[in-house]
Amino acid sequence: MSELSVNHLLGIKYLKEKDIQLIFETADHFKEVINRSIKKVPSLRDITIANIFFENSTRTKLSFELAEKRLSADVINFSAGQSSVKKGETLIDTVNNILSMKVDMVVMRHPNPGAGIFLSKHVKAAIVNAGDGAHEHPTQALLDSFSIREKLGDVAGKNVVIVGDILHSRVALSNIFALKLQGANVKVCGPKTLIPKHIESLGVEVETNLKKALNWCDVANMLRIQNERLDISYFPTTREYTQQFGVNKTLLDNLDKEIVIMHPGPINRGVEITSDVADSKQSIILNQVENGVAIRMAVIYLLASKIK
Ligand code: CP
């Protein structure tokens, strides 16, 4: 397979397993490129990309921008807070105005689930979902699986537990889709109030005992509580959440085997994960961030090759 089966990256749900393998093989090449002294290739000199962010971001925004620049694309950045959205301009009008400046691709983060899908039906450009509310964050899931593959050799057959606020997490949903597509075994662990009803229909198991979940897994992907999406209280206090679902060094050191620790960031140190775990040799958190650039280069390159 030499091209993606999709024209947009709206969610992992719309990808085939072969798409993921193609993205990984392409990212392997770009990872080698970004470790050279000259970290740039001329591949997308004829492509212009707009990064439009309606929600805060550190990793995803900078990683996309760097990926685009490493591919020699022209890049423009838009933050809703400083834009005419504040004067009442709609999403479609905003994007169509940007596209009239001869933009080929839009990378969008938006608080509304499905915003990228909606946009893809109304504008003429390739759309990349950089996180849509509590729905999907496909490039995060791709870079997470790529990091597991890099660390453990393969994703198929590995036991992965996703711990924390599963209910409000786009990272959890995209990871579940990506891991299951590649043949991993997936459990979710967290307070019952933060686990969606019927999540087993996605082929995952629920484990509410963190120690049991950690003893089962090869990889623990720790998620933060999405406080910005909590309208009510889902657990008594943060201290009690940490006692039941936070990972600390004592817990890790008392497991039957050494497991890999992941976190998509931003970390709330001392809540879902202690500093000595986040900064331990078992943690691949900064490798995830490094791999994000190669994965985003691969996604953009492969989508751009379909519009050339
Ligand atoms: N992981 C992630 O999406 O981080 P940002 O919100 O900083 O982009």
Residues whose N, C-alpha, C, O or C-beta is under 5 A from the ligand:
A	BS01	CP	N56 S57 T58 R59 T60 K61 P264 G265 P266
